[in-house]
């Protein structure tokens, strides 16, 4: 099974890029974030024409929104709200193999890395705390799980273009990294990308629209992740980042992340 996760930054605007991803990478399951569309307006007919007839969606107008598109049958799916807000940040579904797939969009947290001064940053930290509890031993606690999405945090020094310069920038601050590490530890998650790409190697999934030449400056961050439960570690066969997608016409500022695994 090949699974992709991608912050699409408007699925209706970039539905042609979804087709391009399918043509170039041949995924079986696609997890999307920032779909930015209410459920009734989601381009379901288009994705079904692309061969993805099984879907789980949760969307709102202009903001947030998550989806799972699958060639493989889904036996069940659910939405989940976080921090008492119905803001369409989490949907999960179960494949016939019994693997539970999650598409999750963690709040970005605004610009000021101080929860006292910035409500958006406080919300992000609370969201991460709730994730750790729910996915950990006191929460969901299920096996055979894949957690995908835009976590809006680059945890490793090599997940950003400059560890020193980004230490006080939201997405790489010590408190965010600490809380994301707790999420990972509580759920016993395996970072599927770093399972194949050494932690010493620079790796990014996001490049700002503000850069005149994103490829030349290469000031990226690894904000998009795929984690698997320990019982799927030995089923992982490959992983890569579709860096070329950042250069497609009218691209998202994020690129797809791909993981291959034996789902039998």
C-alpha positions in Angstrom: 0.0 0.0 0.0 1.2 3.5 -0.9 -0.1 6.3 1.3 0.4 10.0 0.8 -0.3 13.0 3.0 -0.5 16.6 1.7 -1.6 20.0 2.9 -3.3 20.9 -0.4 -4.2 24.5 0.6 -7.6 24.3 -1.1 -8.7 21.1 -2.8 -11.0 22.9 -5.3 -8.3 25.2 -6.4 -5.7 22.4 -6.8 -7.9 19.4 -7.8 -5.7 19.2 -11.0 -2.7 18.8 -8.8 -4.3 15.9 -7.0 -4.6 14.2 -10.4 -1.0 15.0 -11.1 0.0 13.4 -7.8 -2.0 10.3 -8.6 -0.4 10.1 -12.1 3.1 10.6 -10.8 3.1 8.6 -7.5 0.2 6.1 -7.8 -0.9 6.3 -4.2 -3.7 4.0 -2.8 -4.7 6.4 0.0 -4.4 10.2 0.1 -4.8 12.2 3.3 -5.4 15.9 2.7 -5.3 18.9 5.0 -6.5 22.5 4.5 -9.1 21.4 2.0 -10.9 24.7 2.7 -14.4 23.6 1.6 -17.7 22.5 3.1 -18.6 18.9 2.7 -21.4 19.6 0.2 -18.9 21.4 -2.2 -16.1 18.9 -1.9 -15.1 17.7 -5.5 -16.2 14.1 -4.8 -17.1 13.4 -8.4 -13.7 14.4 -9.6 -11.8 12.3 -7.1 -14.1 9.3 -7.8 -13.3 9.7 -11.5 -9.6 9.5 -10.5 -10.3 6.1 -9.0 -10.8 7.1 -5.3 -14.3 6.0 -4.7 -14.0 5.7 -0.9 -13.8 9.0 1.0 -14.0 10.4 4.5 -14.3 14.2 4.7 -14.7 16.9 7.3 -14.7 20.5 6.0 -15.6 24.1 6.6 -15.7 27.2 4.5 -12.4 28.8 3.7 -10.4 27.3 6.6 -9.0 24.0 7.8 -10.7 20.9 6.6 -9.3 17.3 6.3 -10.0 14.3 4.1 -9.1 10.7 3.3 -9.4 9.6 -0.3 -8.9 5.9 -0.9 -8.9 3.3 -3.7 -9.3 0.7 -1.0 -12.6 0.2 0.8 -13.2 1.9 4.1 -15.1 -0.1 6.7 -15.8 2.9 9.0 -14.8 6.5 9.5 -15.2 9.2 12.1 -14.6 12.9 12.7 -13.1 14.2 16.0 -13.1 17.6 17.5 -10.3 19.0 19.6 -10.2 21.5 22.4 -13.9 21.9 22.4 -13.9 23.4 18.9 -15.7 22.1 15.8 -13.1 23.3 13.4 -12.6 20.3 11.1 -9.0 19.2 11.9 -9.3 15.5 12.3 -10.9 12.6 10.4 -10.0 8.9 10.6 -11.0 5.8 8.8 -10.4 2.0 8.9 -9.3 0.0 5.9 -10.4 -3.5 5.3 -7.0 -4.7 6.4 -7.8 -3.3 9.9 -5.3 -0.4 9.6 -6.7 2.9 11.0 -5.7 5.9 9.1 -5.8 9.5 10.5 -5.6 12.8 8.7 -4.9 15.6 11.2 -4.2 19.3 10.9 -2.6 20.8 14.0 -3.2 24.6 14.5 -0.4 26.7 13.1 -0.1 28.8 16.3 0.2 32.3 14.9 3.4 34.4 14.9 4.1 35.1 18.6 5.5 32.0 20.5 4.0 33.1 23.9 0.7 31.6 25.1 0.1 34.6 27.3 0.3 37.0 24.5 -1.1 34.8 21.7 -4.3 32.8 22.0 -3.5 30.9 18.8 -0.2 29.6 20.3 -2.0 28.7 23.5 -4.6 26.8 21.4 -1.8 24.9 19.6 -0.1 23.9 22.9 -3.4 22.7 24.3 -4.2 20.8 21.1 -0.9 18.9 21.4 -1.5 18.1 25.1 -4.9 16.7 24.2 -3.3 14.7 21.3 -0.8 13.1 23.7 -3.6 12.1 26.1 -6.0 10.7 23.4 -3.4 8.8 21.4 -1.6 7.6 24.5 -2.2 4.9 26.9 -5.0 6.8 28.6 -6.8 7.7 25.3 -7.4 6.0 22.0 -4.7 3.3 22.5 -5.4 1.3 19.3 -2.9 -0.8 17.4 -2.3 -0.8 13.6 -2.6 2.9 13.2 -1.2 5.5 10.8 -1.2 9.1 11.8 -0.6 11.6 9.0 -0.9 15.3 8.5 0.4 18.8 8.8 1.6 18.9 12.4 2.9 22.5 11.9 6.0 21.5 13.8 9.5 20.7 12.6 10.9 18.7 15.5 14.5 18.0 14.5 17.4 20.5 14.0 17.7 19.1 10.5 14.0 19.6 9.9 14.6 23.4 9.4 17.0 25.3 7.3 18.5 27.0 10.3 18.0 25.6 13.8 19.6 28.7 15.4 17.6 31.2 13.5 14.3 29.4 13.9 14.5 28.6 17.7 12.1 31.5 18.5 10.0 31.1 15.4 6.6 29.3 15.8 6.9 25.7 14.4 10.4 25.1 15.8 10.3 26.5 19.4 11.5 24.2 22.2 8.1 24.0 23.8 6.4 22.9 20.6 9.1 20.3 20.0 8.8 19.1 23.6 5.0 18.7 23.3 5.2 17.0 19.9 7.8 14.6 21.3 5.3 13.8 24.1 2.6 13.0 21.6 5.0 10.6 19.8 6.2 9.0 23.0 2.8 8.6 24.6 1.5 6.9 21.4 4.7 5.0 20.8 4.7 6.3 17.3 7.4 5.6 14.7 8.4 8.5 12.4 8.0 6.7 9.1 10.0 9.2 7.1 13.0 9.3 9.5 12.8 5.5 9.6 14.4 5.7 6.1 16.0 9.2 6.0 18.8 9.6 8.7 18.2 12.2 11.3 21.4 13.9 10.3 20.1 14.6 6.8 18.2 17.9 6.0 14.6 17.2 5.0 11.8 19.7 4.3 8.1 19.5 3.2 7.2 23.2 3.2 8.7 26.3 1.6 7.2 29.8 2.1 5.4 31.5 -0.8 7.4 34.6 0.2 10.6 33.3 -1.3 11.4 34.6 -4.7 13.1 31.4 -5.6 12.1 28.7 -3.1 14.5 26.1 -4.6 17.5 28.3 -4.7 17.1 29.7 -1.2 15.9 26.3 0.1 14.7 27.7 3.4 12.3 24.9 4.2 10.8 23.1 7.2 9.5 19.6 7.7 6.0 20.3 8.9 4.2 17.3 7.4 4.5 13.8 8.9 3.5 10.2 8.7 3.8 8.2 11.9 2.9 4.5 12.4 2.2 2.4 15.4 5.0 0.0 16.4 3.2 -3.1 15.0 3.5 -1.5 11.5 7.3 -0.7 11.8 8.3 -4.0 10.1 5.8 -3.4 7.3 7.4 -0.1 6.2 9.2 -0.6 2.9 10.0 3.0 1.7 9.3 6.7 2.1 10.0 9.9 0.3 9.1 13.6 0.0 7.7 14.7 -3.4 9.8 17.9 -3.5 9.1 18.5 -7.2 5.5 19.3 -6.3 6.6 22.7 -4.9 7.5 23.6 -8.5 4.2 22.6 -10.0 1.8 25.3 -11.5 0.0 27.1 -8.7 1.5 24.9 -6.0 0.6 24.5 -2.4 3.4 25.7 -0.1 3.5 22.1 1.2 4.5 19.0 -0.8 3.2 15.5 -0.5 4.9 12.9 1.8 4.8 9.3 0.7 5.1 6.0 2.7 5.0 2.5 1.3 4.1 -0.5 3.5 2.9 -4.0 3.3 -0.6 -3.8 4.7 -1.4 -7.5 4.7 
